[in-house]
Amino acid sequence: MNVLVYLVPAALGLGLVGLVAFLWSLKSGQYEDLDGAALRILRDDDLKDEGTRS
């Protein structure tokens, strides 16, 4: 029963850290462009022209 004195505050602390990290990611714009990364993988801008190889 004495272990709950340590586990409950530890669980609450970790939950608070997770909540703060999530709120920080929202504020810093991590979730602004959800479709951009999905569409960026389909672009072939980084490929060089394969017809000019010798």
C-alpha distances in whole Angstrom, upper triangle without the diagonal:
4,5,6,8,10,10,11,14,15,16,17,19,21,22,23,25,26,28,29,31,32,34,35,37,38,40,41,43,41,42,45,47,46,49,51,49,49,53,53,53,56,58,60,61,60,63,66,69,70,73,74,73,76
4,5,6,8,9,11,12,13,15,17,18,19,21,22,24,25,27,28,30,31,33,34,36,37,39,40,42,41,41,45,47,46,49,50,48,49,53,53,52,56,58,60,61,60,62,65,69,69,73,74,73,75
4,5,5,6,9,11,11,12,14,16,17,18,20,21,23,24,26,27,29,30,32,33,35,36,38,39,38,39,42,44,43,46,47,45,46,50,50,49,52,54,57,57,56,59,62,65,66,69,70,69,72
4,5,5,6,8,9,10,12,14,15,16,18,19,21,22,24,25,27,28,30,31,33,34,36,37,36,36,40,42,41,44,45,43,44,48,48,48,51,53,55,56,55,58,61,64,65,69,70,69,71
4,6,6,7,9,11,12,13,15,16,17,19,21,22,23,25,27,28,29,31,32,34,35,37,36,37,40,43,41,45,46,44,45,49,49,49,52,54,56,57,56,59,62,65,66,70,70,69,72
4,6,6,6,9,10,11,12,14,16,17,18,20,21,23,25,26,27,29,31,32,33,35,34,35,38,40,39,43,44,42,43,46,46,46,49,51,53,54,53,56,59,62,63,67,67,66,69
4,6,5,6,9,10,10,12,14,15,16,18,20,21,22,24,26,27,29,30,31,33,32,32,36,38,37,40,41,39,40,44,44,43,47,49,51,52,51,53,57,60,60,64,65,64,67
4,5,5,6,9,10,11,12,14,15,16,18,20,21,22,24,26,27,29,30,32,31,31,35,37,36,39,40,39,40,43,44,43,47,49,51,52,51,54,57,60,61,65,66,65,68
4,5,5,6,9,10,10,12,14,15,16,18,20,21,22,24,26,27,28,30,29,30,33,36,35,39,40,38,39,43,43,43,46,48,50,51,50,53,56,59,60,64,65,64,67
4,5,5,6,9,10,10,12,14,15,16,18,20,21,23,24,26,27,29,27,29,32,34,33,37,38,36,37,41,40,40,44,45,48,48,47,50,53,57,57,61,62,61,64
4,5,5,6,9,10,11,12,14,15,17,18,20,21,23,24,26,27,26,26,30,32,31,34,35,34,35,38,38,38,42,44,46,47,46,49,52,55,56,60,60,60,63
4,6,5,6,9,10,10,12,14,15,16,18,20,21,22,24,26,25,26,29,31,30,34,35,34,35,38,39,39,42,44,46,47,46,49,52,56,57,60,61,61,64
4,5,5,6,9,10,11,12,14,15,16,18,20,21,22,25,23,25,28,30,30,33,34,33,34,38,37,38,41,43,45,45,45,48,51,54,55,59,59,59,62
4,5,5,6,9,10,11,12,14,15,17,18,20,21,23,21,22,26,28,27,31,31,30,31,35,34,35,38,40,42,42,42,44,48,51,52,56,56,56,59
4,5,5,6,9,10,11,12,14,15,17,18,20,22,20,21,24,26,25,29,30,29,30,33,33,34,37,39,41,42,41,44,48,51,52,55,56,56,59
4,5,5,6,9,10,10,12,14,15,16,18,20,19,20,23,26,25,29,30,29,31,34,34,35,38,39,42,42,42,45,48,51,52,56,57,56,60
4,5,5,6,9,10,10,12,14,15,16,19,17,19,22,25,24,28,28,27,29,32,32,32,36,37,39,39,39,42,45,48,50,53,54,53,57
4,5,5,6,9,10,11,12,14,15,17,15,16,20,22,21,25,26,24,26,29,29,29,33,34,37,37,37,40,43,46,47,51,52,51,54
4,5,5,6,9,10,11,12,14,16,15,15,18,21,21,24,25,24,26,29,29,30,33,35,38,38,38,41,44,47,48,52,53,53,56
4,5,5,6,9,10,10,12,14,14,15,18,21,21,25,25,25,27,29,29,30,34,35,37,37,37,40,43,47,48,52,52,52,55
4,6,5,6,9,10,10,13,11,13,16,19,19,22,23,21,24,27,26,27,30,31,34,34,33,37,40,43,45,48,49,48,52
4,5,5,6,9,10,11,10,11,14,16,16,20,20,20,21,24,24,25,28,30,33,33,33,36,39,42,44,47,48,48,51
4,5,5,6,9,10,10,11,13,17,17,21,21,21,23,26,26,27,30,31,34,34,34,37,41,44,45,49,49,50,53
4,5,5,6,9,9,11,13,16,17,21,21,20,23,25,25,26,29,30,33,32,32,36,39,42,44,47,47,48,51
4,5,5,6,5,8,10,13,13,17,17,16,19,21,21,23,26,27,29,29,29,32,35,38,40,44,44,44,48
4,6,5,6,6,8,12,12,16,17,17,19,21,21,23,26,27,30,30,30,33,36,39,41,44,45,46,49
4,6,8,9,10,13,15,18,18,19,21,23,23,25,28,28,31,31,31,35,37,40,43,46,46,47,50
4,6,9,9,12,14,17,17,17,20,22,21,23,26,26,29,28,28,31,34,37,39,43,43,43,47
4,5,5,8,11,14,13,14,17,18,18,20,23,23,26,25,26,29,32,35,37,40,41,42,45
4,6,8,9,12,12,11,14,16,16,18,21,21,24,24,24,27,31,34,35,39,39,40,43
4,6,6,10,10,11,13,15,15,17,20,21,24,24,25,28,31,34,36,39,40,40,44
4,6,9,9,11,13,14,15,17,19,20,23,23,24,27,30,33,35,38,39,40,43
4,6,5,7,9,10,11,14,16,16,19,19,21,24,27,29,31,34,35,36,40
4,6,6,7,9,11,13,14,16,19,20,21,24,27,30,31,34,36,36,40
4,6,5,6,8,11,11,13,17,17,19,22,25,27,29,31,33,34,38
4,5,5,6,9,10,11,14,14,16,19,22,24,26,29,30,31,35
4,5,5,7,9,10,13,14,15,18,21,24,25,28,30,30,34
4,6,6,8,10,13,15,16,18,22,24,25,28,30,30,34
4,5,5,7,11,12,14,16,19,21,23,25,27,28,32
4,5,5,9,9,11,13,17,19,21,24,25,26,29
4,6,8,10,11,12,16,18,19,22,24,24,28
4,6,9,11,12,15,17,18,21,23,23,27
4,6,8,9,12,14,16,18,20,21,25
4,5,6,9,10,12,15,17,17,21
4,6,8,10,13,15,16,17,21
4,6,10,12,15,15,16,19
4,7,8,11,12,13,16
4,6,9,9,10,13
4,6,6,8,12
4,6,6,10
4,6,9
4,6
4
